[in-house]
Amino acid sequence: MSRAPTLRDIAKQAGVHHTTASRALRGHSGIPAVTRDRLRALAAEMGYRANPLVSAWMSHRRAAKRPAASVKIAFLIRLRDRTQWEDAPSFTRYCRGAEARAWDLGFEFEELWLGAPGMTQVRMNRTLVTRRVDGVIVGSSTMPRSSLRLDWAKFAAVAQGFSLTRPALSCTANNYAHTIEIALRELRHLGYRRIGYFITPVVDARWSPLGPGAFLVYQQQIPARDRVPPFRGDASDKAQFHRWVGAVRPDAILTIHVATEPWLAELGLRVPADIGVAYADWNAGDTGHAAGVDHQLEAAGAAAVDLLAAQLHTNERGIPAVPRSVLVPGRWIAGESVRKIGPPALLRSRRPLLALHHHHHPLVAHRGA
């Protein structure tokens, strides 16, 4: 063709929707790897060159005094153990999504380790100013309620999730209540009725207090004989877990803890032959064989950069008067840790457990799809 190929040209040639082509070329995890590779190869063959700035960003950039490439975003890693952070997909996937979006929009991006030896909040503040950082993404912490003192008036700032409580910043996170709802409905659809909740209060508080709320609302929509008291205790206490399973006798467990299946095996329970397991924080790296809900953390990280971009365009710095929360929906991943054990166990109400979203039907994906 005489003109430069567009995204729609690539999509038409590949026989896909243009939004699929766009997500594939950006490496979106929701697009199968084989599709991403095919579209990238086709784009290269057709001579496609992506503009790294979306049109909305371009309109703002023309009026900006500083070029976008000189605007810097810092991601603050708050875990004290760097290895722990690198091995935790719940943290790193969000950061990678933010990084990819930042570069797409023309921002510089760097990671700064707040938990590094000798690093203090005062020293970090000085580092941010010295490096001329404009926007800060405050990474999540393992502590459910944490605080951070910086000279916030100098920065646009967004937090990952809800673990940072002081100051109250705008944040992006998985819609955790929706995640719990998706998992429970999918398990009930497979015929599971007595579903145990093995997600400790510390985790619930870090992600969102609405998670256990969704489970409690769910309990009111099922017969009393199907209700299973949730686990209350330390997630590292194997003996307590064993006692809980023996006492409540669930036919499936909703969890985030990767030790769940090995601990069930010690009780002589086979997954999924004897009991089903679904993960409320599904990650390909550590629960890839299993069923669960993918938090789509890359999308949440990208949304954090979008929030920062909006603040920077209007020169908003400091602690917001009205913080905003962007909640990204999860998607159900079918896996080997559950099976169909009977007819669907329908809920008394077809309405969402907690009315936090408009789209009530969960996205479903299969491993390797």
C-alpha positions in Angstrom: 0.0 0.0 0.0 1.2 3.5 -0.8 0.4 5.0 2.7 1.8 3.8 6.0 -0.2 0.9 7.4 -2.5 1.6 10.3 -3.5 -0.6 13.2 -6.9 -1.2 11.5 -5.0 -2.4 8.4 -3.2 -5.0 10.5 -6.4 -6.1 12.2 -8.2 -6.5 8.9 -5.3 -8.5 7.4 -5.2 -10.7 10.5 -9.0 -11.1 10.8 -9.3 -9.7 14.3 -10.8 -6.6 15.9 -8.6 -3.5 16.0 -8.6 -3.5 19.8 -7.3 -7.0 19.8 -4.5 -5.9 17.4 -3.7 -3.0 19.7 -3.5 -5.1 22.8 -1.4 -7.7 21.1 1.2 -5.2 19.9 1.4 -3.8 23.4 2.0 -7.3 24.9 -1.2 -7.4 26.9 -1.4 -10.6 28.9 -5.0 -11.1 28.0 -4.1 -11.9 24.5 -2.7 -15.4 23.9 1.0 -15.5 23.2 0.6 -17.2 19.8 -1.7 -14.4 18.8 0.6 -11.7 20.0 3.5 -13.3 18.1 1.5 -13.6 14.9 0.3 -10.0 15.0 3.7 -8.7 15.8 5.2 -10.6 12.8 2.5 -9.3 10.6 3.0 -5.7 11.7 6.7 -6.0 11.0 6.0 -7.5 7.6 3.6 -4.7 6.7 6.1 -2.0 7.9 3.9 -0.8 10.7 5.5 1.6 13.2 3.5 2.5 16.3 3.3 6.0 17.6 4.2 5.7 21.3 1.8 8.4 22.3 -2.0 8.0 22.1 -3.9 10.8 20.4 -5.3 12.2 23.6 -1.8 12.4 25.1 -0.6 14.1 21.9 -3.1 16.9 22.2 -1.9 17.6 25.8 1.7 17.3 24.8 1.6 20.0 22.2 0.5 22.5 24.8 3.0 21.3 27.5 6.0 23.3 28.3 8.2 20.2 28.8 8.5 17.4 26.3 6.9 14.1 27.5 10.3 12.3 27.3 11.6 14.5 30.1 8.8 13.6 32.5 9.9 11.0 35.0 7.8 8.5 37.0 9.3 6.6 39.9 7.9 3.3 41.3 8.6 3.0 45.0 9.2 -0.6 46.1 8.3 -0.8 49.8 9.3 -4.4 50.6 12.4 -4.7 52.7 13.5 -7.9 51.0 14.2 -7.2 47.3 14.1 -11.0 46.5 10.7 -11.3 48.1 9.4 -8.6 45.8 11.0 -10.1 42.7 9.5 -13.5 43.5 6.0 -12.1 44.1 3.9 -11.8 40.9 1.3 -9.7 42.8 3.9 -7.0 43.1 6.0 -7.3 39.9 3.1 -7.7 37.4 1.6 -4.4 38.5 5.0 -2.7 38.2 5.6 -4.2 34.7 2.2 -3.0 33.6 3.0 0.5 34.9 6.4 0.5 33.2 5.0 -0.6 29.8 2.3 2.1 29.9 4.7 4.8 31.0 7.0 4.1 28.0 4.0 3.9 25.7 3.1 7.4 26.8 6.6 8.7 26.5 7.5 8.9 30.2 10.7 7.9 31.7 10.3 5.2 34.3 12.5 3.9 37.1 12.2 1.7 40.2 13.4 3.0 43.5 13.8 0.7 46.5 12.5 2.3 49.6 13.4 -0.8 51.7 17.1 -0.7 50.7 19.6 -0.8 53.5 20.2 2.7 54.9 17.3 4.2 53.0 15.0 6.5 55.0 11.9 8.4 54.0 13.9 11.6 54.2 16.6 10.3 52.0 14.1 8.9 49.5 12.4 12.3 49.3 15.8 13.9 48.6 16.5 11.3 45.9 13.2 12.0 44.2 13.9 15.7 44.1 17.4 15.3 42.9 16.4 13.0 40.1 13.6 15.4 39.1 10.9 12.9 39.5 7.4 14.3 38.6 5.1 11.4 39.4 5.3 8.7 42.1 3.6 5.3 42.2 3.7 4.0 45.7 4.0 0.2 45.5 1.9 -2.1 47.8 3.2 -3.2 51.2 2.7 -6.5 53.0 1.4 -4.5 55.9 -2.4 -3.8 55.7 -2.1 -0.2 57.1 1.0 1.8 56.4 2.1 5.4 56.1 4.7 7.3 54.1 6.0 10.8 54.6 7.3 12.6 51.5 7.1 16.2 50.4 3.9 15.3 48.5 3.4 18.9 47.2 6.3 18.3 44.8 4.8 15.2 43.2 1.8 13.8 41.5 1.2 10.5 43.3 -0.9 7.3 43.0 -0.8 4.2 45.2 -1.0 0.5 44.4 -3.9 -1.0 46.2 -5.1 -0.1 49.7 -2.2 -0.9 52.0 -1.2 2.8 52.1 -3.6 4.6 54.4 -1.6 7.8 55.3 -1.8 9.8 53.2 -4.9 8.9 51.3 -3.9 8.9 47.7 -5.7 8.0 44.5 -5.1 4.3 43.8 -5.7 1.5 41.3 -6.3 -2.1 42.3 -8.1 -5.2 41.4 -11.9 -5.1 42.2 -11.4 -7.6 45.0 -15.1 -7.9 45.9 -15.8 -8.7 42.3 -13.0 -11.3 42.3 -14.5 -13.1 45.3 -17.9 -13.0 43.6 -16.5 -14.5 40.3 -14.8 -17.3 42.1 -17.8 -18.2 44.2 -20.2 -18.2 41.3 -17.9 -20.3 39.2 -17.4 -22.8 41.9 -21.2 -23.0 42.5 -21.7 -23.5 38.8 -19.4 -26.6 39.0 -21.7 -28.0 41.7 -19.6 -27.1 44.7 -21.8 -26.1 47.6 -19.7 -26.0 50.8 -17.0 -23.5 49.9 -14.4 -22.7 52.5 -12.7 -19.2 52.6 -9.0 -19.6 53.4 -7.9 -16.0 53.0 -6.6 -14.4 56.2 -7.8 -11.1 57.6 -4.3 -9.5 57.0 -4.5 -10.2 53.3 -8.1 -9.0 53.1 -7.2 -5.7 54.8 -4.3 -5.1 52.5 -6.4 -5.7 49.3 -9.8 -4.4 50.3 -12.2 -4.8 53.2 -14.9 -5.6 50.7 -13.5 -9.1 50.1 -14.8 -10.7 53.3 -17.9 -8.6 52.9 -18.6 -10.2 49.5 -18.2 -13.6 51.2 -20.5 -12.8 54.0 -23.2 -11.5 51.5 -22.7 -14.8 49.6 -23.3 -16.8 52.8 -26.7 -15.1 53.1 -27.7 -16.2 49.6 -27.1 -20.0 50.1 -28.9 -22.5 52.3 -27.7 -22.7 55.9 -26.4 -26.3 55.4 -24.0 -25.0 52.7 -22.5 -22.2 54.9 -18.9 -22.8 55.9 -17.3 -20.6 58.6 -14.2 -18.9 57.1 -10.7 -19.6 58.4 -9.7 -17.2 61.1 -6.0 -17.3 62.1 -2.5 -17.3 60.9 -2.0 -18.5 57.3 1.3 -20.1 58.3 -0.3 -22.3 61.0 -0.7 -25.6 59.3 -2.1 -27.4 62.3 -4.8 -24.8 62.6 -5.6 -25.2 58.9 -5.8 -29.0 59.4 -8.2 -28.5 62.3 -10.4 -26.1 60.3 -10.7 -28.4 57.3 -11.5 -31.3 59.6 -14.2 -29.3 61.5 -15.9 -27.6 58.5 -15.4 -30.3 55.9 -15.6 -28.1 52.8 -16.0 -29.6 49.3 -14.0 -26.7 47.8 -11.7 -24.0 49.2 -11.2 -20.4 47.9 -7.7 -19.3 48.9 -4.6 -17.3 47.9 -2.1 -19.5 49.8 0.0 -21.8 47.7 0.5 -24.1 50.6 -3.2 -25.1 50.5 -2.8 -28.0 48.1 0.3 -29.6 49.8 -1.4 -29.2 53.2 -4.6 -30.9 51.9 -2.4 -33.7 50.6 -1.1 -34.3 54.1 -4.6 -34.9 55.2 -5.0 -37.5 52.4 -7.3 -35.2 50.3 -6.7 -35.3 46.6 -7.2 -32.2 44.5 -9.6 -32.1 42.7 -10.8 -35.7 43.2 -11.7 -35.2 46.8 -11.8 -31.4 47.2 -11.6 -28.4 44.8 -9.2 -25.5 45.2 -9.5 -22.1 43.5 -7.1 -19.2 43.9 -8.4 -15.7 44.5 -5.0 -14.3 43.3 -4.2 -16.5 40.3 -0.7 -16.1 38.8 0.7 -18.1 36.0 4.1 -18.5 37.8 2.9 -20.1 41.0 -0.7 -21.3 40.5 -0.7 -21.8 36.7 -2.0 -25.3 36.9 -5.0 -24.3 39.0 -8.3 -22.5 38.6 -8.8 -19.0 40.0 -9.2 -15.4 39.2 -6.5 -13.4 37.5 -6.4 -9.9 38.9 -5.1 -8.5 35.6 -2.5 -6.6 37.5 -0.8 -5.3 34.4 -3.9 -3.4 33.6 -4.1 -2.0 37.1 -0.5 -0.8 36.8 -1.2 0.8 33.5 -4.3 2.5 35.1 -2.0 4.0 37.7 0.1 5.7 35.0 -3.1 7.0 33.4 -4.1 8.6 36.7 -0.7 10.1 37.0 -0.8 11.4 33.5 -4.1 13.1 34.2 -2.7 14.8 37.2 0.4 15.9 35.4 -1.6 17.4 32.5 -3.5 19.6 34.9 -0.4 20.2 37.1 -2.0 18.6 40.1 0.5 17.8 42.9 0.2 16.8 46.5 -2.4 14.9 48.4 -5.8 15.0 46.6 -8.8 16.5 48.3 -10.9 13.7 46.9 -8.9 10.5 46.2 -10.1 8.3 43.4 -10.0 4.5 43.2 -9.8 2.7 39.8 -10.9 -0.9 40.2 -9.9 -3.4 37.5 -12.1 -6.5 37.1 -10.6 -10.0 37.4 -11.2 -12.8 35.0 -11.8 -16.5 35.8 -9.1 -19.0 34.7 -10.2 -22.5 34.3 -7.7 -25.0 35.7 -7.0 -28.5 36.9 -7.7 -27.9 40.6 -11.5 -28.0 40.2 -13.9 -30.3 38.4 -17.6 -30.5 37.8 -19.1 -32.5 40.7 -22.8 -32.0 40.1 -25.5 -29.7 38.8 -25.0 -25.9 39.3 -25.8 -24.8 42.8 -27.6 -21.6 42.0 -27.6 -18.6 44.3 -30.9 -17.3 45.6 -30.3 -14.0 43.9 -28.9 -13.4 40.4 -27.8 -9.9 41.3 -24.2 -9.2 42.0 -23.1 -9.9 45.6 -21.8 -6.3 46.0 -23.0 -3.7 43.4 -19.5 -2.4 42.5 -19.6 -3.0 38.8 -21.9 -2.9 35.9 -20.8 -6.0 34.0 -22.0 -9.1 36.0 -20.7 -11.9 33.8 -17.0 -12.8 34.5 -14.5 -13.1 31.8 -13.4 -16.7 31.4 -10.0 -17.8 30.1 -8.3 -21.1 29.9 -4.6 -21.8 30.7 -2.6 -21.4 27.5 -5.5 -19.8 25.7 
